[in-house]
């Protein structure tokens, strides 16, 4: 299936029109906003959300376990059963303490392929596993279709290619923010494209689209200049997250971004090392996103951080972990409910060897379509019939997240 690139020759006009519409109908500060962060590569949730109550965890991970709270480089205590990776102390922990973050362990898809690509595609399509899956639309595109008619809705994928979950009949623009300023259409090509439509009914939309593009690039350049003096945005996802917040605060209210590099088969590390560095950057980016959104828009924003599956509970012979099953989702937002904010939510079980799925992984007790369906029902007031449009044959698990 052909993918759309930011202002590539095949896609410049759809994006231009989308940006023009977004400028004409910027969301109000109290408009619900949803951002899906997809960690591609299957991050190790057992290092992020540490089962500190489990002796088996420490037996199964002799070199990569995160120490218990109170020990050197130990997990940050969340409750009597769970701790948080110490890399999150300056970023996600404050959100947790202010009841703007929660975690859903034992989450994921029932897909058992343990294949990155198959499971990613399956999740993005959002269709039942026991039915013939159609690649004609992903679940976020169907959500956008369901929400059409709400005049301030403007979806955007912050990616170089339109992700599968956002493909479909609803027109959704995409742009990669990591290298903003290196766009595929320079000023001369912009003028040439605009000249092609001069005197036609499409000319105003084309001109408006390019004008908005230039405004976005100028704004992002200002963000880059500022980031050079601000350590939290000095690299990677942190800078991208601030740019996303600027756009979602002012123009878009349904977003997607993916972050790679989570397939830690070798030398994963524990409180420090490869995984800890990635978690630190991700956490700082999410905290920067929350701050940049501003208090009122953030109060109406939900960020869901998911991954295609978890990793094996036991460490492997290379001091890493292999492809697993259940994982842990992060739900962040300024308007989380009292039942969710600062809590571990969803169906849970004790972490022991006897409870492992196929003697190797976390089981999936909180299926992703059920969790997200319950969230969308509360955020947008969707009816059961509308939820069936987003997640066909899905069931709703209302975790009272918002």
C-alpha positions as CSV (number, residue, x, y, z in Angstrom):
1,X,0.0,0.0,0.0
2,X,1.4,3.4,-0.9
3,X,2.4,5.6,2.0
4,X,2.3,9.4,2.1
5,X,5.3,11.5,2.9
6,X,5.2,15.0,4.3
7,X,4.7,17.2,1.2
8,X,6.1,14.6,-1.1
9,X,5.0,15.0,-4.7
10,X,2.1,12.6,-4.3
11,X,0.9,14.0,-1.0
12,X,1.6,17.7,-0.8
13,X,-2.0,18.7,-1.5
14,X,-3.7,16.4,1.0
15,X,-1.4,17.7,3.7
16,X,-1.7,21.3,2.6
17,X,-5.5,21.0,2.7
18,X,-5.4,19.4,6.1
19,X,-3.2,22.1,7.6
20,X,-5.4,24.7,6.1
21,X,-8.5,23.2,7.7
22,X,-6.6,22.9,11.0
23,X,-5.7,26.6,10.9
24,X,-9.3,27.5,10.1
25,X,-10.7,25.4,13.0
26,X,-8.2,25.3,15.8
27,X,-9.4,23.2,18.7
28,X,-10.6,25.0,21.8
29,X,-8.5,24.5,25.0
30,X,-11.2,22.2,26.4
31,X,-11.4,20.0,23.2
32,X,-10.5,16.4,24.1
33,X,-7.1,15.5,22.7
34,X,-5.6,12.0,22.3
35,X,-2.0,11.0,21.5
36,X,-1.0,7.4,20.9
37,X,2.7,6.7,21.5
38,X,3.7,3.4,20.0
39,X,7.0,1.9,21.3
40,X,8.1,-0.2,18.3
41,X,10.3,-3.2,19.2
42,X,8.5,-4.4,22.3
43,X,9.9,-2.6,25.4
44,X,10.6,-4.5,28.6
45,X,7.7,-3.5,30.9
46,X,9.2,-5.5,33.7
47,X,12.0,-2.9,34.0
48,X,9.7,0.1,33.7
49,X,6.9,-1.1,36.1
50,X,8.9,-3.3,38.5
51,X,7.0,-6.0,40.4
52,X,8.9,-5.3,43.6
53,X,6.6,-7.7,45.6
54,X,7.9,-10.7,43.6
55,X,10.9,-12.7,44.8
56,X,10.6,-14.6,41.5
57,X,11.4,-11.4,39.6
58,X,14.8,-11.2,41.3
59,X,15.5,-14.9,40.9
60,X,14.6,-14.7,37.2
61,X,16.8,-11.7,36.5
62,X,20.1,-12.0,38.3
63,X,21.9,-9.3,36.4
64,X,19.1,-7.0,34.9
65,X,16.6,-6.7,37.7
66,X,15.8,-3.2,39.0
67,X,16.7,-3.3,42.8
68,X,14.0,-3.0,45.4
69,X,13.0,0.5,46.7
70,X,15.5,1.6,49.4
71,X,18.4,-0.2,47.8
72,X,21.1,1.5,45.7
73,X,19.6,2.5,42.4
74,X,16.4,1.0,43.5
75,X,12.9,1.3,42.0
76,X,10.8,4.3,42.9
77,X,8.0,3.0,45.1
78,X,4.5,3.4,43.6
79,X,2.6,1.1,46.0
80,X,3.2,-2.0,48.1
81,X,3.5,-4.1,45.0
82,X,5.0,-2.0,42.2
83,X,7.9,0.3,41.6
84,X,9.0,2.6,38.8
85,X,12.4,2.6,37.0
86,X,14.7,5.1,38.6
87,X,15.2,6.9,35.3
88,X,11.7,8.2,35.6
89,X,12.3,10.1,38.8
90,X,12.5,13.6,37.3
91,X,9.9,13.0,34.6
92,X,7.1,10.5,35.0
93,X,7.2,10.2,38.8
94,X,6.0,13.8,39.3
95,X,3.1,13.1,36.9
96,X,2.3,10.0,39.0
97,X,2.5,11.9,42.2
98,X,0.1,14.6,40.9
99,X,-2.3,11.8,39.7
100,X,-1.6,12.6,36.1
101,X,-0.3,9.1,35.3
102,X,-1.3,5.5,35.7
103,X,-0.2,2.1,34.5
104,X,-2.1,-0.9,33.1
105,X,0.0,-4.1,33.6
106,X,-0.8,-7.4,31.9
107,X,-1.9,-5.5,28.9
108,X,-1.6,-6.1,25.2
109,X,-2.9,-8.2,22.3
110,X,-4.0,-11.8,22.2
111,X,-1.9,-12.2,19.1
112,X,0.6,-15.0,19.8
113,X,2.9,-14.7,16.8
114,X,5.6,-12.9,18.8
115,X,6.5,-11.3,15.5
116,X,7.1,-7.5,15.7
117,X,5.6,-6.8,12.3
118,X,2.6,-9.1,12.5
119,X,1.6,-7.9,16.0
120,X,2.2,-4.2,15.2
121,X,0.0,-4.5,12.1
122,X,-2.6,-6.5,14.0
123,X,-2.8,-3.9,16.8
124,X,-2.9,-1.0,14.4
125,X,-5.7,-2.5,12.4
126,X,-7.7,-3.0,15.6
127,X,-9.7,-5.9,14.2
128,X,-10.7,-9.3,15.7
129,X,-8.0,-11.9,15.4
130,X,-10.4,-14.7,14.4
131,X,-11.7,-12.8,11.4
132,X,-10.3,-11.9,8.0
133,X,-8.3,-8.7,8.6
134,X,-8.7,-6.0,6.1
135,X,-5.9,-3.4,5.6
136,X,-8.3,-0.8,4.3
137,X,-8.4,1.1,7.6
138,X,-6.7,1.3,10.9
139,X,-8.5,1.9,14.2
140,X,-7.4,5.5,14.6
141,X,-8.7,6.3,11.1
142,X,-12.0,4.7,12.1
143,X,-12.0,6.8,15.3
144,X,-11.5,9.9,13.2
145,X,-14.4,8.9,10.9
146,X,-16.6,8.3,14.0
147,X,-15.7,11.8,15.3
148,X,-16.3,13.6,12.0
149,X,-18.8,16.4,12.3
150,X,-17.0,17.8,15.4
151,X,-15.7,20.9,13.7
152,X,-12.5,21.2,15.7
153,X,-11.2,17.7,15.0
154,X,-7.9,17.6,13.1
155,X,-5.9,14.3,13.1
156,X,-2.2,14.2,12.5
157,X,0.5,11.5,12.4
158,X,3.9,12.8,13.5
159,X,5.7,10.3,11.4
160,X,7.5,10.3,8.0
161,X,5.1,7.7,6.7
162,X,1.4,7.4,7.4
163,X,1.1,4.6,10.0
164,X,-1.3,1.7,9.3
165,X,-3.5,2.7,12.3
166,X,-4.3,6.0,10.6
167,X,-4.8,4.8,7.0
168,X,-8.3,4.7,5.6
169,X,-11.1,6.9,4.2
170,X,-10.6,9.7,6.7
171,X,-8.0,12.2,5.4
172,X,-5.1,12.3,7.8
173,X,-1.9,14.3,7.3
174,X,1.5,13.2,8.4
175,X,4.8,14.9,9.0
176,X,8.0,13.8,10.7
177,X,9.2,16.3,13.3
178,X,12.7,14.9,14.0
179,X,14.1,16.6,10.9
180,X,11.7,19.5,10.5
181,X,13.2,22.1,8.3
182,X,14.5,19.5,5.8
183,X,11.2,19.2,4.0
184,X,10.9,17.7,0.6
185,X,9.4,20.8,-1.0
186,X,11.5,23.9,-1.1
187,X,10.3,27.4,-1.9
188,X,10.8,27.1,-5.6
189,X,8.8,23.8,-5.7
190,X,6.1,25.4,-3.6
191,X,5.7,28.2,-6.0
192,X,5.6,25.8,-8.9
193,X,2.9,23.7,-7.4
194,X,0.9,26.8,-6.4
195,X,1.3,28.1,-10.0
196,X,-0.2,24.8,-11.3
197,X,-3.4,25.6,-9.5
198,X,-3.5,29.4,-10.1
199,X,-6.9,30.5,-11.3
200,X,-8.6,27.2,-10.3
201,X,-11.1,26.6,-7.4
202,X,-8.3,24.8,-5.5
203,X,-5.9,27.8,-5.6
204,X,-7.0,29.3,-2.2
205,X,-6.6,26.0,-0.4
206,X,-3.2,25.3,-2.0
207,X,-1.9,28.8,-1.1
208,X,-3.3,28.5,2.4
209,X,-1.7,25.1,2.9
210,X,1.8,26.3,2.0
211,X,1.4,29.3,4.2
212,X,0.5,27.2,7.1
213,X,3.5,24.9,6.4
214,X,5.8,27.8,6.4
215,X,4.4,29.0,9.7
216,X,4.9,25.5,11.2
217,X,8.5,25.4,10.1
218,X,9.2,28.8,11.5
219,X,7.7,27.8,14.8
220,X,9.6,24.6,14.9
221,X,12.9,26.4,14.2
222,X,12.2,28.6,17.2
223,X,11.6,25.5,19.3
224,X,15.0,24.1,18.0
225,X,16.8,27.3,18.9
226,X,15.2,27.2,22.4
227,X,16.1,23.5,22.8
228,X,19.8,24.2,22.4
229,X,19.7,26.0,25.8
230,X,17.4,23.5,27.5
231,X,18.8,20.1,28.5
232,X,15.4,18.4,28.7
233,X,15.0,18.9,24.9
234,X,18.6,18.3,23.9
235,X,18.0,15.1,22.0
236,X,15.7,12.5,20.5
237,X,12.2,12.2,21.6
238,X,12.3,15.1,24.1
239,X,12.6,17.6,21.3
240,X,10.0,15.9,19.1
241,X,7.6,15.8,22.0
242,X,7.7,19.5,22.5
243,X,7.1,20.1,18.9
244,X,4.1,17.7,19.0
245,X,2.7,19.6,22.0
246,X,2.9,22.9,20.2
247,X,0.9,21.5,17.3
248,X,-1.6,19.6,19.3
249,X,-2.2,22.5,21.6
250,X,-2.9,24.9,18.7
251,X,-4.0,22.8,15.7
252,X,-4.6,19.1,16.2
253,X,-6.4,16.9,18.6
254,X,-5.8,13.4,17.5
255,X,-2.2,12.3,17.1
256,X,0.2,9.4,16.6
257,X,3.9,9.0,17.0
258,X,6.1,6.0,17.1
259,X,9.5,5.5,18.9
260,X,11.9,2.7,18.0
261,X,14.8,1.0,19.6
262,X,13.2,-1.2,22.2
263,X,14.2,-4.7,21.1
264,X,16.8,-5.4,23.8
265,X,18.0,-8.9,23.3
266,X,21.6,-8.1,24.4
267,X,23.0,-6.1,27.3
268,X,19.7,-4.5,28.3
269,X,21.1,-3.1,31.5
270,X,19.2,-2.5,34.7
271,X,19.0,0.9,36.6
272,X,21.6,2.1,34.1
273,X,22.5,1.0,30.6
274,X,20.9,0.8,27.2
275,X,17.3,0.5,28.2
276,X,17.6,3.0,31.1
277,X,18.9,5.6,28.6
278,X,15.9,5.1,26.3
279,X,13.4,5.2,29.2
280,X,15.1,8.4,30.4
281,X,14.7,10.1,27.0
282,X,11.1,8.9,26.6
283,X,10.1,10.0,30.1
284,X,11.7,13.4,29.6
285,X,9.8,13.8,26.3
286,X,6.5,12.9,27.9
287,X,7.0,15.4,30.7
288,X,8.0,18.0,28.2
289,X,4.9,17.3,26.2
290,X,2.7,17.8,29.3
291,X,4.4,21.0,30.2
292,X,4.3,22.5,26.7
293,X,0.6,21.7,26.3
294,X,-0.3,24.1,29.1
295,X,-2.6,23.5,32.1
296,X,-6.0,23.8,30.5
297,X,-5.3,21.8,27.2
298,X,-3.4,19.2,29.2
299,X,-6.4,18.7,31.5
300,X,-8.3,17.5,28.4
301,X,-5.5,15.5,26.9
302,X,-4.8,11.7,27.2
303,X,-1.5,10.1,26.1
304,X,-1.5,6.3,25.8
305,X,1.9,4.6,25.6
306,X,1.7,1.1,24.2
307,X,4.0,-1.5,22.6
308,X,3.3,-4.5,20.4
309,X,4.1,-7.0,23.2
310,X,6.2,-7.5,26.3
311,X,9.4,-9.4,26.8
312,X,10.3,-12.7,28.4
313,X,10.2,-12.6,32.2
314,X,13.5,-14.4,32.6
315,X,16.6,-12.8,31.3
316,X,18.4,-14.6,28.5
317,X,22.1,-15.7,28.3
318,X,23.1,-12.4,26.7
319,X,21.9,-10.3,29.7
320,X,18.8,-9.2,27.7
321,X,15.3,-10.3,27.1
322,X,13.4,-11.9,24.2
323,X,10.0,-11.6,22.5
324,X,7.2,-12.0,25.0
325,X,3.5,-11.5,25.4
326,X,1.8,-9.2,28.0
327,X,3.2,-5.7,28.6
328,X,2.3,-2.6,30.6
329,X,0.5,0.5,29.1
330,X,1.1,4.0,30.4
331,X,-1.9,6.4,30.5
332,X,-1.0,10.0,31.1
333,X,-3.2,13.1,31.2
334,X,-4.2,16.2,33.3
335,X,-7.7,14.9,33.7
336,X,-7.3,11.3,34.8
337,X,-10.0,10.2,37.2
338,X,-9.5,9.7,40.9
339,X,-9.9,6.0,40.3
340,X,-7.0,6.0,37.8
341,X,-4.5,8.8,38.5
342,X,-1.6,7.7,40.6
343,X,-2.8,4.1,40.5
344,X,-2.0,0.7,39.0
345,X,-5.3,-0.2,37.2
346,X,-6.9,-3.0,35.3
347,X,-7.0,-6.8,36.1
348,X,-3.9,-8.0,37.8
349,X,-2.4,-11.2,39.4
350,X,0.5,-12.0,41.5
351,X,3.8,-12.2,39.7
352,X,5.1,-15.7,40.2
353,X,6.5,-18.6,38.1
354,X,3.3,-20.5,38.3
355,X,1.3,-17.5,36.8
356,X,3.6,-17.0,33.8
357,X,2.0,-17.5,30.3
358,X,3.5,-20.5,28.6
359,X,6.1,-20.5,31.4
360,X,7.8,-17.4,29.9
361,X,5.7,-14.2,29.8
362,X,3.1,-12.0,31.4
363,X,-0.4,-13.1,30.4
364,X,-2.7,-10.6,28.7
365,X,-5.5,-9.8,31.1
366,X,-6.3,-6.3,29.7
367,X,-6.8,-6.6,26.0
368,X,-5.8,-3.4,24.1
369,X,-9.1,-3.0,22.2
370,X,-11.1,-3.3,25.4
371,X,-8.9,-0.8,27.3
372,X,-8.8,1.8,24.5
373,X,-12.5,1.3,23.7
374,X,-13.4,2.1,27.3
375,X,-11.1,5.1,27.2
376,X,-12.7,6.4,24.0
377,X,-16.2,5.8,25.3
378,X,-15.4,8.1,28.3
379,X,-13.4,10.7,26.4
380,X,-15.8,11.2,23.5
381,X,-19.1,9.9,24.8
382,X,-19.2,7.2,22.1
383,X,-22.1,4.8,22.0
384,X,-21.8,1.0,21.8
385,X,-22.5,1.2,18.1
386,X,-19.9,3.8,17.5
387,X,-17.3,1.8,19.5
388,X,-18.1,-1.2,17.2
389,X,-17.2,1.0,14.3
390,X,-13.8,1.7,15.8
391,X,-13.1,-1.8,17.2
392,X,-15.4,-4.4,15.4
393,X,-16.6,-7.2,17.6
394,X,-14.7,-5.6,20.5
395,X,-15.7,-5.6,24.1
396,X,-15.3,-2.6,26.4
397,X,-13.4,-2.7,29.7
398,X,-14.2,0.5,31.5
399,X,-11.2,1.2,33.7
400,X,-12.6,4.7,34.5
401,X,-9.4,6.3,33.3
402,X,-11.0,9.8,32.8
